[in-house]
């Protein structure tokens, strides 16, 4: 079975694609109105109890925008945190922080949400494996399956080449049905 690899190149590529989607074709026209030299230090604080994830994506998003942004991660992916916990601090030009803010938060929110929900199912089950499927958003499979693992779940096959899985569609389409 395939192993999920969150390499630095994968994370960087994912962040670049997300930033391009958010900033193409004209960048952040609202933040262009701000003073480019104003420096701020901002705390990322959890708004609920959760299993946090996506911190490497968060950090890489800001690194791509401005290598001078200082991003200090205070928690580890997979950590169970309470509401109000400081997850990270970011310091740099406020204009550049705002450029990546939504992309960075979307990675954390999506991954943490899946990890947290998976963990809730794990807590409710006994002697049962909680597995994810291939029913993922296109191009987000690696990230979503990573999030399931953070929450304590088990990854089922990653793609169609991992193992056999005969479903009703296969039976209906074959001579086995006759």
PEBEL-V404119 format. One line per field, one symbol per residue. phi: phi as a letter, one per 40 degrees, with the letter a starting at -180 (. if undefined). burial: I if it has 9 or more other ideal C-beta (glycine too) atoms within 8 Angstrom, else O. Layout:
# PEBEL-V404119
phi=???
burial=???
This chain:
# PEBEL-V404119
phi=.cbcbbcdccccccccccccccbcbbgcccccccccbcbbbbbcbccacabcagcccdccdccccaccccbbcbbbdgccbcdgcccabbbicdccccdbdccccccccccccccccdccccccbbfbccbcbccbcdgbddcccccccdchcbccdcacccacacbdcccccbcccc
burial=OOOIOOOOOIIIOIIIOIIOOOIOOOOOOOIOOIOOOIOOOOOIOIOOOIIIIIIIIIIIIIIIIIOOIOIOIOIOIOOOIOOOIOIIIIIIIIIIIIIIOOIIIIIIIIIIIIIIIIIOIIOOOOOOOIOIOIOIOOOIIIIIIIIIIIIOIIIOIIOOOOOOOOOOOOIOOOOOOO
